[in-house]
Amino acid sequence: MTSKLKQSVLACAILQAFSTTASAQQTEAVPSVVVTGSRWVASDRAGIGGFNDTPLLDTPASITAIERTRMLDLSIRNVTDAARYDASIGDAYNAVGYAEQFSIRGFALDNASSYRKDGIAIPADAQIPLENKERIEVLRGLAGLQAGVAAPGGMVNFVTKRPTDAPLRSALLEVSERGTVHGAIDLGGRSEDRRFGYRLNAAAEDIKSYVRGADGERQFVSGAFDWQITPSALLQLDLDHQHKAQITAPGYQLLRNEVLPTGVSAKTLLNDQPWTKPVATDSSNLGLRFEYRLNPGWTATVKANKHWFKRDDYTAFPYGCSNEGDGYYPGYCANGDYDVYDYQSVGERKSPWGVQAMLQGRLDTGAVRHQLTVGAALSERHDSYGEYVYDYAGYSNIWHNRAVDPAPGNPRTGPVMERRSDRETALFAQDVATLSDKLTLHAGLRWVKLKRDELAEIEQGWVHAKDSFVLPSVALVYAPARDWRVYGSLSHGLQHGGIAEMGTANEGSVLPPGRSKQVEVGVKGVVNNAMMLSAALFDVKQGLEYVDAANDFVRAGEQRHRGLELAAQGKLNPDLNYSLSLMALDAEQSGTGDASVEGKRVTNVPEFRSTAWLEYAVPAVAGLKVDATWQYAGSKAFDPANRAIVPGYHVAALGASYALRVGGVATVLRARVDNVFDKFYWRDVTQSLGGYLLPGAPRTFRVSAQFDF
């Protein structure tokens, strides 16, 4: 069924792309054709900083918003592609073929709560499709007021595409890596009376990863519909489904748990066994939103989303060394040998849902103007899974793959049943008070009640926990000039406690929820309507969670991240767009009472990251644009004790696009080369599952053609 769907979607994309061009006798450059936006500042508004779309200039927070036109211009197909343009975003065990995972300001995001679709939490346990997304919004910093539970680094919100006023007919074809083929179509429009609107997206991929053997497939389909019931009432619905199956590429461990491996290739698949199976995921969403304008100043909104997720997880998992001395766990042998385990977790299911109701409006009290938001939110998450298989199968080598037989006895995942459920209830209020022409006060409060039921061990029965928290947030914004803002903010955040991972002494146990606190000051400004500048100083604290010397997963002391973010983007002249972004970060562990980690650097956090992007529209060739990207990340600690330091890296990329007409069809041809100099580097590290290193992608190519009818 999935194979037929993939072929059908690709066939539709190809037919639509070429049906009107088959009879074209020539192609010609058309200077007036601008199919996609050329401004780097792709969006000057975002909803993630509060409770509705607000100008970024007036929001007392650090926010990046990437719109669809920029995603197309830069060939952004997933969040990993988008993250390279923001120095504050890093990878966090972002393994090929598995879920994309990131950190912001050095804090790993929580896959259960830090990713949002139109403001409602969705799990990021599979690649989140972008074909039906109008905008990616990234909030850097605490999101306690806006979201309740979320990692202290921030959160990512995906804004769904809505129906277009004008008819939209667009097709995209792309070939990349070792022959990956991606096809997509985007259709939109409205009924003759304008009351009904639709947006349809479909895509399919035949994946040939740069990691040889980590291949797979993906299919996606979505629909979004609007109904203007009355001039004051709007009903919106959206639904989507994605199937993806791909062999995952595990990371590397230290040799003898001490030394970084050398001479390895980013193209090597450590999961390369005859019995290796792909990780198969199915995910779906159903979203609803109803908006009613009570009067010109007040609006009531209710929105909800239901998510379904299923995964069959298979890995020939590399962990430890039993071929040398007493062995190393974790760690590989000095000669590169590693143990291979048959890991299986079949039938995993997650079914979160969330609903939020808000009343928003304006009122005046004397000379003070208020923009008020009051609301309530409710969300639930139910996780079902069975006892996983983790059986020794043999050993292989990081330099010379060795085939081994699967674990004996034909093991299977234990009975699948609900093992964990979370319920979050919240009441919130925010007042944006304009005190004068130059001074605005943002004050908000969120009350959160958490309930968790967990079946850690069947024999021990269910464990129940309840907690409630009050999360304040206050910010003051000063406008020294029309296009400049200076702000200071204080906020509290909340995150679920971590879960002790496989191999720890208290495996499966869950730590209680924890608070985080942030102080941030910043400045934003627009120069000559052509350049946007921003700077932010921040100090974020949360409890430190790590595996101690007794192999227990604990929370002890705190991790404190103090940093500086700088960004500039805009136009130097009509032909030259640019973006510069950097983050300097001091992330330290303290108050632990553990001499092995006290005062050490937090893992996987470089002290400096930067990214630069330039785009030049070639005046001599109408429609031609070329661009270059440069990324730098400093060294980072591999483990809490800082026994190994992973070196920093530089990576460069080049791209080009050419807008023209082919047989009367507006067309954009694009090409991109990532990691131009084919540099090997360790992209990210993690302490998850004993500690792993993941190499960055080698030199990769992609070419695409977009047709707008």
C-alpha positions as CSV (number, residue, x, y, z in Angstrom):
1,M,0.0,0.0,0.0
2,T,2.7,2.5,0.9
3,S,4.7,1.6,-2.2
4,K,1.7,2.4,-4.4
5,L,1.1,5.7,-2.5
6,K,4.7,6.7,-3.1
7,Q,4.5,5.9,-6.8
8,S,1.2,7.7,-7.1
9,V,2.4,10.9,-5.4
10,L,5.6,11.0,-7.5
11,A,3.6,10.3,-10.7
12,C,1.2,13.2,-9.9
13,A,4.2,15.5,-9.3
14,I,5.9,14.6,-12.5
15,L,2.8,14.8,-14.6
16,Q,1.8,18.2,-13.2
17,A,5.3,19.5,-13.5
18,F,5.8,18.6,-17.1
19,S,2.4,18.3,-18.7
20,T,2.4,21.9,-19.9
21,T,6.0,22.0,-20.9
22,A,6.3,18.9,-23.1
23,S,5.5,21.0,-26.2
24,A,7.8,23.9,-25.3
25,Q,10.3,24.7,-28.1
26,Q,12.6,26.9,-26.1
27,T,13.3,28.4,-22.7
28,E,13.9,32.0,-22.0
29,A,15.0,34.0,-19.0
30,V,12.3,36.4,-17.7
31,P,13.6,39.2,-15.5
32,S,10.2,39.9,-14.0
33,V,9.6,36.4,-12.7
34,V,10.1,36.1,-9.0
35,V,8.8,32.8,-7.8
36,T,10.1,32.8,-4.3
37,G,11.0,35.6,-1.9
38,S,14.5,37.0,-2.0
39,R,14.6,38.7,1.4
40,W,16.5,36.9,4.1
41,V,14.2,38.2,6.7
42,A,11.5,35.8,5.6
43,S,9.1,36.8,8.4
44,D,8.7,39.8,10.7
45,R,6.0,38.2,12.8
46,A,5.5,35.1,14.9
47,G,3.0,33.7,17.3
48,I,5.4,31.7,19.5
49,G,6.4,34.7,21.6
50,G,2.9,35.1,23.0
51,F,-0.6,34.0,22.2
52,N,-1.0,35.5,18.7
53,D,1.0,36.8,15.8
54,T,3.1,39.7,17.0
55,P,5.8,41.8,15.3
56,L,9.2,40.3,16.2
57,L,10.5,43.8,16.9
58,D,7.9,44.3,19.7
59,T,8.3,40.8,21.3
60,P,10.6,40.7,24.4
61,A,12.2,37.4,23.4
62,S,14.7,35.9,21.0
63,I,12.7,34.5,18.1
64,T,13.6,33.2,14.6
65,A,10.8,32.7,12.0
66,I,11.5,31.0,8.7
67,E,8.7,31.2,6.1
68,R,7.9,28.9,3.2
69,T,9.6,31.1,0.6
70,R,12.9,30.9,2.4
71,M,12.6,27.2,2.9
72,L,12.2,26.9,-0.9
73,D,15.1,29.3,-1.6
74,L,17.5,27.4,0.6
75,S,16.2,23.8,-0.2
76,I,15.2,23.2,3.4
77,R,13.5,19.8,3.5
78,N,13.6,19.1,7.2
79,V,14.4,20.9,10.5
80,T,18.0,19.7,10.3
81,D,18.4,21.8,7.2
82,A,16.8,24.8,8.8
83,A,18.8,24.6,12.0
84,R,22.1,25.4,10.3
85,Y,21.1,29.0,9.8
86,D,20.7,29.8,13.5
87,A,23.8,29.6,15.7
88,S,21.8,29.0,18.9
89,I,20.4,25.7,17.6
90,G,22.5,22.6,17.7
91,D,22.0,18.8,17.2
92,A,21.3,16.5,20.1
93,Y,21.7,12.8,19.1
94,N,20.3,13.6,15.7
95,A,20.8,10.2,14.1
96,V,20.2,9.6,10.4
97,G,17.0,7.6,9.9
98,Y,15.6,8.3,13.4
99,A,13.9,11.3,15.1
100,E,15.5,14.7,14.6
101,Q,16.6,16.0,17.9
102,F,18.0,19.5,18.7
103,S,19.3,21.7,21.5
104,I,18.7,25.5,21.9
105,R,21.1,27.6,24.0
106,G,22.8,24.3,24.9
107,F,19.7,22.6,26.4
108,A,18.4,19.5,24.7
109,L,14.8,19.9,23.7
110,D,12.2,17.5,25.0
111,N,10.7,15.4,22.2
112,A,7.4,15.2,24.1
113,S,6.8,18.9,24.9
114,S,9.2,21.2,23.0
115,Y,7.7,20.8,19.5
116,R,4.4,22.4,18.7
117,K,2.0,22.3,15.7
118,D,0.0,25.6,15.7
119,G,0.8,25.9,19.4
120,I,-0.3,22.4,20.5
121,A,2.4,19.9,21.6
122,I,3.2,17.0,19.3
123,P,5.8,14.4,19.8
124,A,9.0,14.7,17.6
125,D,9.6,11.0,17.6
126,A,9.8,11.0,13.8
127,Q,10.8,13.5,11.2
128,I,8.3,16.3,11.2
129,P,7.2,17.0,7.6
130,L,7.5,20.5,6.2
131,E,5.5,20.1,3.0
132,N,2.4,21.5,4.7
133,K,4.1,24.0,6.9
134,E,4.0,27.8,6.2
135,R,6.5,28.8,8.8
136,I,8.9,27.4,11.4
137,E,9.1,29.5,14.6
138,V,11.9,29.0,17.1
139,L,11.7,30.6,20.5
140,R,15.1,30.7,22.2
141,G,14.6,30.7,26.0
142,L,12.0,29.7,28.5
143,A,8.4,29.2,27.3
144,G,6.7,28.6,30.7
145,L,4.0,31.2,30.0
146,Q,3.2,30.2,26.5
147,A,3.5,26.4,26.8
148,G,3.8,25.3,30.4
149,V,6.0,22.2,30.1
150,A,8.9,22.7,27.7
151,A,12.7,22.4,27.9
152,P,14.5,25.5,29.1
153,G,16.3,26.1,25.8
154,G,13.1,27.0,24.1
155,M,10.6,25.4,21.7
156,V,9.9,25.0,18.0
157,N,6.4,25.7,16.5
158,F,5.2,24.6,13.1
159,V,2.6,26.8,11.5
160,T,0.3,24.9,9.1
161,K,-0.3,26.2,5.6
162,R,-3.8,27.7,5.1
163,P,-5.8,28.0,1.9
164,T,-4.6,30.7,-0.6
165,D,-6.8,33.5,-1.9
166,A,-5.4,33.1,-5.4
167,P,-5.3,29.6,-7.1
168,L,-2.0,27.9,-6.3
169,R,-0.6,25.0,-8.4
170,S,3.0,24.1,-7.6
171,A,5.2,21.0,-8.1
172,L,8.7,20.3,-7.0
173,L,11.2,17.5,-8.0
174,E,14.5,17.0,-6.3
175,V,17.4,14.6,-6.6
176,S,20.1,14.5,-3.9
177,E,22.7,12.4,-2.0
178,R,23.1,9.0,-3.6
179,G,20.0,9.2,-5.7
180,T,17.4,10.3,-3.2
181,V,14.3,11.4,-5.2
182,H,11.8,13.7,-3.6
183,G,8.6,14.9,-5.3
184,A,5.9,17.2,-3.9
185,I,2.8,19.1,-5.0
186,D,1.1,22.1,-3.4
187,L,-2.5,23.0,-4.4
188,G,-4.6,25.8,-2.9
189,G,-7.6,28.1,-3.6
190,R,-11.1,29.1,-2.7
191,S,-14.6,28.6,-3.8
192,E,-16.3,31.1,-6.0
193,D,-18.1,32.8,-3.1
194,R,-14.8,32.9,-1.2
195,R,-16.3,31.3,1.9
196,F,-14.6,27.9,1.5
197,G,-10.9,27.4,1.0
198,Y,-8.6,24.4,0.6
199,R,-4.8,23.6,0.7
200,L,-3.6,20.2,-0.4
201,N,-0.1,18.9,-0.1
202,A,1.5,15.5,-1.0
203,A,5.0,14.3,-1.1
204,A,7.0,11.1,-1.5
205,E,10.7,10.2,-1.2
206,D,12.9,7.3,-2.2
207,I,15.7,7.8,0.3
208,K,19.3,6.9,-0.5
209,S,21.2,8.3,2.5
210,Y,24.8,9.4,2.4
211,V,25.3,6.7,5.1
212,R,25.6,3.7,2.7
213,G,22.8,1.3,3.6
214,A,20.7,3.6,5.7
215,D,18.1,3.8,3.0
216,G,14.3,4.1,3.2
217,E,11.1,5.7,1.9
218,R,8.6,8.3,3.0
219,Q,5.1,9.3,1.9
220,F,3.1,12.2,3.1
221,V,-0.4,13.7,2.4
222,S,-2.3,16.6,4.0
223,G,-5.3,18.8,3.7
224,A,-6.3,22.1,5.3
225,F,-9.7,23.7,4.9
226,D,-11.3,27.0,5.9
227,W,-15.0,27.8,6.2
228,Q,-16.0,31.4,6.8
229,I,-19.4,30.6,8.4
230,T,-20.3,34.3,9.0
231,P,-18.2,37.4,8.8
232,S,-17.4,36.9,12.5
233,A,-17.0,33.1,12.6
234,L,-14.2,31.1,11.0
235,L,-13.8,27.4,11.3
236,Q,-10.5,25.7,10.2
237,L,-9.6,22.1,9.9
238,D,-6.4,20.3,8.9
239,L,-5.3,16.7,8.8
240,D,-2.1,14.9,7.7
241,H,-0.5,11.5,7.6
242,Q,3.1,10.4,7.1
243,H,4.7,7.0,6.7
244,K,8.4,6.7,6.9
245,A,10.6,3.6,7.0
246,Q,14.4,3.9,7.1
247,I,17.4,2.0,8.5
248,T,18.9,4.1,11.2
249,A,22.6,4.9,11.6
250,P,23.8,4.6,15.2
251,G,26.7,6.7,16.5
252,Y,30.2,5.8,17.8
253,Q,31.5,5.4,21.3
254,L,34.9,6.2,22.7
255,L,37.7,3.6,22.3
256,R,38.2,2.0,25.7
257,N,35.7,4.7,26.9
258,E,38.7,7.2,26.7
259,V,39.7,8.1,23.1
260,L,37.9,9.5,20.1
261,P,37.8,7.1,17.2
262,T,40.0,8.2,14.2
263,G,40.0,7.1,10.5
264,V,36.3,6.4,10.5
265,S,33.9,7.5,7.7
266,A,30.6,9.4,8.0
267,K,29.3,7.0,5.3
268,T,29.8,3.9,7.4
269,L,26.7,2.1,8.8
270,L,27.4,0.4,12.1
271,N,23.9,-1.1,11.8
272,D,25.0,-3.0,8.7
273,Q,23.9,-6.6,9.4
274,P,22.0,-9.1,7.1
275,W,19.1,-9.0,9.6
276,T,18.9,-5.2,9.9
277,K,15.4,-3.8,9.5
278,P,14.2,-0.2,9.0
279,V,12.7,1.8,11.7
280,A,9.1,2.2,10.6
281,T,6.9,5.1,11.8
282,D,3.4,6.3,11.1
283,S,2.2,9.6,12.4
284,S,-1.0,11.6,11.8
285,N,-2.6,14.8,13.0
286,L,-6.1,16.2,13.1
287,G,-6.4,19.9,14.0
288,L,-9.4,22.1,14.5
289,R,-9.6,25.9,15.2
290,F,-12.7,28.1,15.7
291,E,-12.4,31.8,15.9
292,Y,-15.3,34.1,16.7
293,R,-15.0,37.9,16.7
294,L,-17.3,39.2,19.5
295,N,-16.8,42.8,18.5
296,P,-14.0,44.8,16.8
297,G,-11.8,44.6,19.9
298,W,-12.4,41.1,21.3
299,T,-12.0,37.7,19.9
300,A,-12.6,34.2,21.3
301,T,-10.6,31.2,19.9
302,V,-10.7,27.5,20.5
303,K,-8.1,25.2,19.0
304,A,-7.2,21.5,19.3
305,N,-5.0,18.8,17.9
306,K,-5.0,15.1,18.1
307,H,-1.8,13.1,17.2
308,W,-1.4,9.4,16.5
309,F,2.1,7.8,16.4
310,K,3.2,4.3,15.9
311,R,6.8,2.9,15.6
312,D,8.4,-0.4,15.0
313,D,12.0,0.1,16.1
314,Y,14.8,-2.3,15.0
315,T,18.5,-1.8,15.4
316,A,21.7,-3.9,15.3
317,F,22.8,-1.8,18.2
318,P,26.5,-1.2,18.8
319,Y,27.4,-0.9,22.5
320,G,30.4,-1.8,24.6
321,C,33.4,-4.1,24.2
322,S,33.6,-7.7,25.5
323,N,36.7,-8.7,23.5
324,E,39.3,-6.9,25.5
325,G,40.3,-7.6,29.1
326,D,37.3,-7.2,31.4
327,G,35.5,-5.3,28.8
328,Y,34.3,-1.7,28.5
329,Y,30.6,-0.7,29.0
330,P,30.2,1.8,27.4
331,G,33.1,2.1,25.0
332,Y,34.6,0.2,22.0
333,C,37.7,-1.9,22.1
334,A,41.1,-0.4,21.2
335,N,41.1,-2.3,17.9
336,G,37.7,-0.9,17.0
337,D,35.6,-4.0,17.9
338,Y,32.2,-3.4,19.4
339,D,29.4,-5.7,20.6
340,V,26.3,-6.0,18.5
341,Y,22.9,-6.3,20.2
342,D,19.6,-7.3,18.6
343,Y,17.3,-4.4,19.7
344,Q,13.6,-4.6,19.0
345,S,10.7,-2.5,20.2
346,V,7.7,-3.3,18.1
347,G,4.3,-1.7,18.4
348,E,5.2,1.5,20.2
349,R,2.2,3.9,20.3
350,K,1.7,7.5,21.5
351,S,-1.6,9.3,21.3
352,P,-1.3,12.9,22.7
353,W,-4.0,15.5,22.3
354,G,-4.4,19.1,23.4
355,V,-7.0,21.8,23.5
356,Q,-6.7,25.5,24.3
357,A,-9.4,28.2,24.6
358,M,-8.6,31.9,24.7
359,L,-10.3,35.3,25.0
360,Q,-8.3,38.2,23.7
361,G,-9.1,41.9,23.5
362,R,-8.2,45.5,24.2
363,L,-9.3,48.0,26.9
364,D,-8.1,51.2,28.3
365,T,-7.7,52.2,32.0
366,G,-7.0,55.9,32.0
367,A,-3.9,56.6,29.9
368,V,-2.8,52.9,29.9
369,R,-3.8,50.7,26.9
370,H,-4.1,47.0,27.7
371,Q,-4.0,44.0,25.3
372,L,-5.3,41.1,27.4
373,T,-5.3,37.4,27.0
374,V,-6.9,34.9,29.3
375,G,-7.3,31.2,28.6
376,A,-7.2,27.6,29.7
377,A,-5.5,24.6,28.2
378,L,-5.7,20.8,28.7
379,S,-3.5,18.1,27.2
380,E,-3.0,14.4,27.6
381,R,-0.4,11.9,26.4
382,H,-0.7,8.1,26.5
383,D,2.4,6.0,25.7
384,S,2.1,2.3,25.1
385,Y,5.0,-0.1,24.5
386,G,6.2,-3.6,25.3
387,E,9.3,-5.0,27.0
388,Y,12.0,-4.4,24.5
389,V,14.4,-7.0,23.1
390,Y,18.1,-6.3,23.8
391,D,20.0,-9.6,23.2
392,Y,23.7,-10.0,22.4
393,A,24.3,-11.2,18.9
394,G,28.1,-11.0,18.3
395,Y,30.7,-8.4,17.6
396,S,31.8,-6.2,14.6
397,N,34.4,-3.6,13.9
398,I,34.2,0.2,13.1
399,W,36.8,-0.1,10.3
400,H,35.9,-3.6,9.0
401,N,32.3,-4.6,9.2
402,R,31.7,-8.2,10.3
403,A,28.4,-10.0,9.7
404,V,27.0,-11.8,12.7
405,D,23.9,-14.0,13.1
406,P,20.8,-12.5,14.9
407,A,20.3,-13.2,18.5
408,P,19.3,-16.9,19.1
409,G,15.8,-17.9,20.0
410,N,13.9,-15.6,17.6
411,P,13.2,-13.0,20.4
412,R,10.1,-10.8,20.2
413,T,8.9,-7.7,22.0
414,G,6.8,-8.3,25.1
415,P,3.1,-7.5,25.3
416,V,2.3,-3.9,24.3
417,M,0.3,-2.1,26.9
418,E,-0.1,1.5,28.2
419,R,2.9,2.2,30.4
420,R,2.8,6.0,31.0
421,S,0.2,8.8,30.8
422,D,0.6,12.5,31.4
423,R,-2.2,15.1,32.0
424,E,-1.5,18.8,32.0
425,T,-4.1,21.3,33.0
426,A,-3.4,25.1,32.8
427,L,-4.9,28.5,33.3
428,F,-3.1,31.5,32.0
429,A,-3.3,35.3,31.6
430,Q,-1.2,37.9,30.0
431,D,-1.4,41.7,29.9
432,V,0.6,43.8,27.4
433,A,0.2,47.2,28.9
434,T,1.3,50.3,26.9
435,L,2.3,52.6,29.7
436,S,3.5,55.4,27.3
437,D,4.6,55.9,23.7
438,K,8.0,54.5,24.7
439,L,7.3,52.0,27.5
440,T,5.4,48.7,27.4
441,L,5.0,46.1,30.2
442,H,4.4,42.4,29.4
443,A,3.2,40.6,32.5
444,G,1.8,37.0,32.6
445,L,1.1,34.1,34.8
446,R,0.5,30.4,34.1
447,W,-0.8,27.9,36.6
448,V,0.0,24.3,35.7
449,K,-1.3,21.1,37.2
450,L,0.6,17.9,36.2
451,K,-0.6,14.3,36.7
452,R,1.6,11.3,35.8
453,D,0.7,7.6,35.9
454,E,3.5,5.2,35.2
455,L,3.9,1.5,35.0
456,A,7.7,1.2,35.4
457,E,7.6,-2.5,36.2
458,I,4.6,-4.7,35.9
459,E,5.3,-6.5,39.2
460,Q,5.5,-3.2,41.1
461,G,2.2,-1.8,39.7
462,W,1.4,1.8,38.8
463,V,3.1,4.8,40.3
464,H,1.1,8.0,40.5
465,A,2.4,11.6,40.9
466,K,0.7,15.0,41.1
467,D,2.3,18.4,41.1
468,S,1.2,22.0,40.5
469,F,3.3,25.1,39.7
470,V,2.9,28.8,39.1
471,L,5.0,30.2,36.3
472,P,5.4,34.0,36.3
473,S,6.8,36.0,33.4
474,V,7.4,39.7,33.2
475,A,9.2,41.9,30.7
476,L,9.7,45.6,30.1
477,V,10.1,47.0,26.6
478,Y,11.5,50.5,25.9
479,A,11.4,52.2,22.5
480,P,14.1,54.8,22.3
481,A,13.2,55.3,18.6
482,R,10.5,54.2,16.2
483,D,12.5,51.1,14.9
484,W,14.4,50.2,18.1
485,R,13.5,48.2,21.2
486,V,15.4,47.5,24.4
487,Y,13.9,44.9,26.7
488,G,14.5,43.0,29.9
489,S,12.7,39.9,31.1
490,L,12.3,37.5,34.0
491,S,10.6,34.2,33.5
492,H,10.1,30.7,35.0
493,G,9.9,27.4,33.1
494,L,8.9,23.9,33.8
495,Q,10.0,20.5,32.4
496,H,9.3,16.9,33.1
497,G,12.0,15.0,34.9
498,G,14.2,12.8,32.8
499,I,13.8,9.0,32.5
500,A,16.7,6.8,33.5
501,E,17.8,5.1,30.3
502,M,18.7,1.6,29.4
503,G,21.8,0.3,31.2
504,T,21.5,2.6,34.3
505,A,21.1,1.1,37.8
506,N,17.6,2.7,38.2
507,E,16.6,2.1,34.6
508,G,13.1,3.3,33.8
509,S,12.6,5.5,36.9
510,V,11.4,9.0,36.3
511,L,12.7,12.1,38.1
512,P,10.1,14.6,39.3
513,P,9.3,17.8,37.3
514,G,11.8,20.6,37.7
515,R,11.8,24.4,37.4
516,S,14.0,26.6,35.4
517,K,14.6,30.3,35.6
518,Q,15.8,32.9,33.1
519,V,17.0,36.5,33.0
520,E,17.4,38.1,29.6
521,V,18.1,41.5,28.3
522,G,18.2,42.4,24.7
523,V,18.0,45.0,22.0
524,K,16.4,44.9,18.5
525,G,16.4,47.4,15.7
526,V,15.7,48.0,12.0
527,V,18.2,50.2,10.1
528,N,16.9,52.0,6.9
529,N,14.3,49.3,6.4
530,A,17.1,47.0,5.1
531,M,18.8,45.6,8.1
532,M,17.6,44.0,11.3
533,L,19.9,43.8,14.2
534,S,19.4,41.9,17.5
535,A,21.5,41.1,20.6
536,A,20.5,39.2,23.8
537,L,22.3,38.4,27.0
538,F,20.8,35.5,28.9
539,D,21.2,33.5,32.1
540,V,19.3,30.2,32.4
541,K,19.4,27.8,35.3
542,Q,17.9,24.3,35.8
543,G,18.7,21.2,37.8
544,L,21.5,19.0,36.4
545,E,20.5,15.5,35.4
546,Y,23.2,12.9,34.7
547,V,24.4,9.4,35.5
548,D,26.6,9.5,38.6
549,A,29.6,7.3,39.6
550,A,27.2,4.7,41.0
551,N,25.5,4.4,37.6
552,D,22.3,6.0,38.9
553,F,20.4,8.6,36.9
554,V,20.1,11.6,39.3
555,R,19.3,15.3,39.5
556,A,22.0,17.0,41.6
557,G,23.1,20.6,41.6
558,E,22.4,22.8,38.6
559,Q,23.5,23.6,35.1
560,R,23.8,27.3,34.4
561,H,24.0,28.6,30.8
562,R,25.1,32.2,30.4
563,G,25.5,33.5,26.9
564,L,25.4,36.2,24.3
565,E,23.5,36.0,21.0
566,L,24.1,38.4,18.1
567,A,22.3,38.5,14.7
568,A,22.1,40.7,11.7
569,Q,20.2,40.1,8.5
570,G,19.0,42.1,5.6
571,K,20.2,43.7,2.3
572,L,23.5,45.4,1.7
573,N,22.2,46.5,-1.7
574,P,19.4,45.4,-4.0
575,D,21.4,42.4,-5.2
576,L,23.0,41.2,-1.9
577,N,21.2,39.6,1.0
578,Y,23.0,38.4,4.1
579,S,22.6,36.9,7.5
580,L,25.0,36.6,10.4
581,S,24.3,34.7,13.6
582,L,26.6,33.9,16.6
583,M,26.3,32.6,20.1
584,A,28.9,32.7,22.9
585,L,27.9,30.3,25.7
586,D,29.3,29.4,29.1
587,A,27.5,26.3,30.3
588,E,28.7,25.0,33.7
589,Q,27.8,22.3,36.2
590,S,27.8,23.4,39.9
591,G,26.4,22.5,43.3
592,T,26.5,18.8,42.7
593,G,28.8,17.7,45.6
594,D,30.4,15.4,43.1
595,A,34.1,16.2,42.5
596,S,34.1,14.4,39.1
597,V,31.6,16.8,37.5
598,E,31.7,19.9,39.7
599,G,32.6,23.1,37.8
600,K,32.9,21.1,34.5
601,R,31.4,22.0,31.1
602,V,28.0,20.8,30.2
603,T,28.1,18.1,27.6
604,N,27.6,18.8,23.9
605,V,27.7,22.6,24.4
606,P,30.3,24.5,22.3
607,E,31.5,27.8,23.8
608,F,31.1,29.5,20.5
609,R,28.9,28.9,17.4
610,S,28.4,31.1,14.4
611,T,26.8,30.9,10.9
612,A,26.9,33.2,8.0
613,W,24.9,33.3,4.8
614,L,25.3,35.5,1.7
615,E,23.1,35.6,-1.4
616,Y,24.0,37.5,-4.6
617,A,21.6,38.2,-7.5
618,V,23.8,38.3,-10.5
619,P,22.9,41.5,-12.5
620,A,24.4,40.2,-15.7
621,V,22.1,37.1,-15.7
622,A,18.5,37.9,-15.0
623,G,16.9,35.4,-12.6
624,L,20.3,33.9,-11.4
625,K,21.2,34.0,-7.7
626,V,24.2,32.3,-6.0
627,D,24.7,31.9,-2.2
628,A,27.2,30.6,0.3
629,T,26.9,29.4,3.9
630,W,29.6,29.0,6.5
631,Q,29.1,27.3,9.9
632,Y,31.5,27.1,12.9
633,A,31.1,25.3,16.2
634,G,33.8,25.2,18.9
635,S,34.9,22.2,20.9
636,K,32.5,20.5,23.3
637,A,32.7,18.1,26.2
638,F,31.8,14.5,25.6
639,D,30.7,13.6,29.1
640,P,29.9,15.3,32.4
641,A,33.4,14.6,33.8
642,N,34.9,16.2,30.7
643,R,37.3,13.2,30.2
644,A,37.1,13.7,26.4
645,I,36.8,17.0,24.4
646,V,35.4,16.8,20.9
647,P,37.1,19.3,18.5
648,G,35.3,22.1,16.8
649,Y,34.7,22.3,13.1
650,H,34.1,24.6,10.1
651,V,31.7,23.6,7.3
652,A,30.9,25.5,4.1
653,A,28.1,25.2,1.5
654,L,27.3,26.7,-1.9
655,G,24.1,27.1,-3.7
656,A,22.5,28.6,-6.8
657,S,19.0,29.2,-8.3
658,Y,17.8,30.3,-11.7
659,A,14.3,31.7,-12.3
660,L,13.0,31.4,-15.8
661,R,10.0,30.4,-17.9
662,V,9.7,27.0,-19.6
663,G,6.8,26.9,-22.1
664,G,5.1,29.7,-20.2
665,V,5.5,28.0,-16.8
666,A,7.3,29.9,-14.1
667,T,10.2,27.7,-13.1
668,V,13.0,27.8,-10.6
669,L,16.1,25.5,-10.9
670,R,18.2,25.1,-7.8
671,A,21.5,23.3,-7.0
672,R,23.3,23.0,-3.6
673,V,26.5,21.5,-2.4
674,D,26.8,21.0,1.4
675,N,30.2,20.4,3.1
676,V,32.0,21.7,0.0
677,F,35.4,20.6,1.2
678,D,34.2,17.1,2.4
679,K,35.4,17.7,5.9
680,F,35.0,15.0,8.5
681,Y,33.8,16.3,11.9
682,W,31.8,15.1,14.9
683,R,28.5,17.0,14.6
684,D,27.1,16.2,18.0
685,V,27.6,14.0,21.0
686,T,25.3,12.7,23.7
687,Q,25.3,10.9,27.0
688,S,22.2,9.1,26.0
689,L,22.5,5.3,26.0
690,G,26.0,5.4,27.4
691,G,27.4,8.2,25.3
692,Y,27.7,8.4,21.5
693,L,29.3,10.6,18.9
694,L,27.6,11.3,15.5
695,P,29.6,12.4,12.5
696,G,28.4,15.2,10.3
697,A,27.4,14.6,6.7
698,P,30.2,14.4,4.0
699,R,30.0,16.4,0.8
700,T,26.4,16.0,-0.6
701,F,24.7,17.4,-3.6
702,R,21.1,18.2,-4.5
703,V,19.4,19.6,-7.6
704,S,15.7,20.5,-7.9
705,A,13.1,22.1,-10.2
706,Q,10.0,24.0,-9.0
707,F,7.1,24.7,-11.3
708,D,4.4,27.2,-10.5
709,F,1.4,27.1,-12.9
